[in-house]
Amino acid sequence: MDGYKMFQVVPGVTEIEDTDTSIYVIEGETSAMVIDTGYGCLNLKEAVKEITKKPLIVVCTHGHIDHAFGAHYFDKAYISKDDISLYEEHKQIKFAMKDDIKKRYNLTDKEVQEWCESNAALEFISAGKTFDIGGNILEVISLRGHTPGSIGILDRKHRILFSGDGIISHVWMQLGESTTLAEYLETVKEVKGYRKDFDNIYMGHRNNENVSFIDELENALKDILSGCTGRPYDNQFHSGLIYKRGRCEVVYNPERIR
């Protein structure tokens, strides 16, 4: 499909690129899961049909515009209740972004207006929920930090954690909706409890790391909590400080460490 690039991660797992955002499709024997839905400017459902014709379970890892706004192409999508207010807020951000989106996706005025006005049928999901897609049981785990309702999908069969922006090499923790770094550190420690179940982490923006990344992220957060300070991070919308350690870059608000 024009506008999307698709890559096989491993047999049964496909990555779909929506500009800078990664969407994943895990195919089981009886159904398939779509993890994240991108911006929603291109018909994601039609793209997924090129991969599988099986019934689909759609899960959004969090409520940001680049991960949850293609959900309207599907009958329903799951999202954490803790991110629903954030999702509603980002529905309004669409209107502010429409000129950029029109240019980025080469949309007509009618197409961009339809995108702005689109709505998804959402159902709430919590950590611990499992989905049996046939020969593979997928588990929802909490990745609270980047947003209050960030979740990941643990695929023990393929030994992959699909983490959205909850565990990522360049993590934004400076946002108004982000937790403190101390709270996020507790999330990272909890994820370490699953490390026997996965070897690789496939993240939300065209990047992946092996399981040892979790240790580096934990140590980076501990550094900041111990008094290490990042350098200024200049972003026209979400500035802060950025601290780098190994493969990790943590962007944070110095007033929201503890």
N, C-alpha and C positions, 0 to 999 in steps of 0.2 A: 504494500500500500504506500502511495506517495506520502512523504512526510515522516514516515517511521522507518527506523532501521531495526532489524531483528538479528539476534545472535543466539546460538545454542550455548548455554552455560555448561550443561551436562545433558546426556540423553534424558528427555522428559522435562527439562527446565529451559525456558527461553527468556531472554531479556529483550524488551522492546524499549527503544530510546525515543523519548519525546523531548526534543531539543536537549536540555541538560538533565532531564529527569529519567530515572530508570524504573520501568514497570516490569514485573516478572509474572510468568505464567508457569504454573506447576501442573503437569498433566498426570492424573491417576488413571486407574483402570475404568472407573465409572464416571468421574467428573474431573473438573480442573479448577484451580484457584488462580485468580488474577490478584496480584498484590500491587496496590496503588493504581491510579488511573490517569496521572499526568494532568495537564492543563484542561483537557477536554475540548480542544479546538478541532481535532480530527476524530473521526469515528473509530473509537478504540474497539468497540465490539466487532466491527467488520475486520479489523486487523487481527483480533484474537481468533476469529473464525478461520483465518489462514493457518493457524497453528493447530486448532482442535475444534471439533464439532460437538464435543461433550458439554453437558450442563455446566454452568459456571457459578462459582462462589467468588464474590468480589469483596476484597478487604482493603480499606484505606488505612495506612499506618498512622496517619495523623490528618489534621484538618486544614493544612495549608493548601493554597491555591494550586501549587505545582504537583500535588499528590492526590488530591481528592476530587478535582473538578471535572474529570471524565466519567464520574459515577453515573451521570444522568443517562448514559447510553444503555445502562443495564436495568433489569427489573428492580433490583435493590442492591445496596452495598452496605457492608458493615463498617462501623467506626466506633471508637470509644465515646461513651457519653461525656467524658471529661473534655472532649475536644469539640463538642457540638456548638458551643458559643463561639469558638474560634472559627469554625466552618461558616457560621452565619456572618461573622465579621468579614471573612474573606469573600463572601458573595458580593459584598459592596465594593471590595477592592477591584473586582472584575471591571466595574465601570470606569474606574480611574486608569486601568491598564489597557483599555480597549484599543487605543491608537497604536500602542506598541504591539499588541497581540495581532491586530489587523495586518501590520507590516510583517511581523515575524512569520505568520502562517499564510500570508497572501490571501486574506479573506475579503469577501465583499462586505459592504455595509450591512446587508441583511444577515449574512453569516455571523458577523461579529456581534450584532444585536441579539441574535438567537442565542449565542453563547452567553452573553451577559444575563439573559433572562432564563436560562436553563436551570432546572431544579432536579435534584436526585431524591429517590426514595431511600432513606437511610434507616438502618436498624442498629441498635446498640450492641456492642460486644465487650467482653471483659477478659482479662488475663485468666488462663486456665481453660478457656473454651477450646475444644478440639473439633476438627473436621476430618472425616474419613472420606477420602476421594478415591478409594479403591486401591488396596495395596500400599497405602501411605496415609498415615494419620498425622495431620499438621496441628501444631499447638500454638495458641496465642500467648505471648508473654509480654509483661509490662516493660516498656523502655522509657518510662516517665522521666522527663528532664527537658529536652528540647521544647516539648509541649507537655501539658499536664496529662494528656491522654495518648501519648505516643506508645505504639505497640510494635512488636515484631512477630514474625512467623518462624517457628522452629520446625525445620524439615529434617527429621532424624534419618529418613531413608537416604537422602542425598547428603546428609551431614552439613547442612547449610542453615545459617541464621539469616533471614531476610529482615534487615533492620531499618529500612526507611532512612530517616534522619536521626533516629534515636541513638544509634551507635554508628558514628561516621568519622572519617579521618579529619574533616574540617567541620566541627560541630558548633552550631550557633546556640549559645546559651545566654546571649545578651538581650534576647527578646523580652517584651513585657510579659508574655505568657510562659516564659521558661521558669523552671524551678531554680532554687539556689544551687550553687555548685556542691554544697554539702549534701543536699537531697539527691542530686544527680549521682554523686559518688556512691550512695547507698544502692541506687539502681544498678550501677556498673558492678558492684559487689554481688548483687543478686544474679546478674547474668553469668558471672563466673561460676555459679553453682550449676549451670547447664553446660559447661565447657566440655564435658565428656560426651556430649550429644552432637557437637558440630566441630568441623574442621575449618570452615570458611565463613566469612561474613560478606554477604552481598548487600551493598548499601544503596542509598536512594539517588545517588548522582554519579553514575558511571564509574564506580570504584568498588573495589573489594579487597579484603585483607584476610590473612589467616587468623586463627583463634588467638594467637599470642598478642594480637593488637589490643585485646581487652586489658592485658597487664599494662601495656604502655599508656592506655587511656586512664586507667586507675592511677598510675604513678604521676601522670601529668596533673590530674585533679588534686592529688595529695600535695604536689609541689605548690600549687596556688594556695591551697588551704594552709600550707605551712609558711606562707609569706612571700613566695616567689611572685614576681610581677611581670605581666606581659607588656608588650609595646602597644602604642596606639593603633587601633584598627579603624581605618576611615571607610565608612560606607554612608552614602547619602541618606539612607533610611534607617540603618541599624548600626551605629558605631559602637565602639567599646574598646576593650583591650584584647590582644591575641597572645596566647602563650603556646610555644611550640616545644614539643619533646618527641624525638624520634619521628614516628609516622603520624603523630597526633598534632592537631591544631585546635585549641580551645578558644573560642571567642566568648568573652564574658563581660558582664557588668560588674565593676569593682564594688558597687554597692550591694550586690546580690551574691556574695560569696557564701555567707552563712545565714 
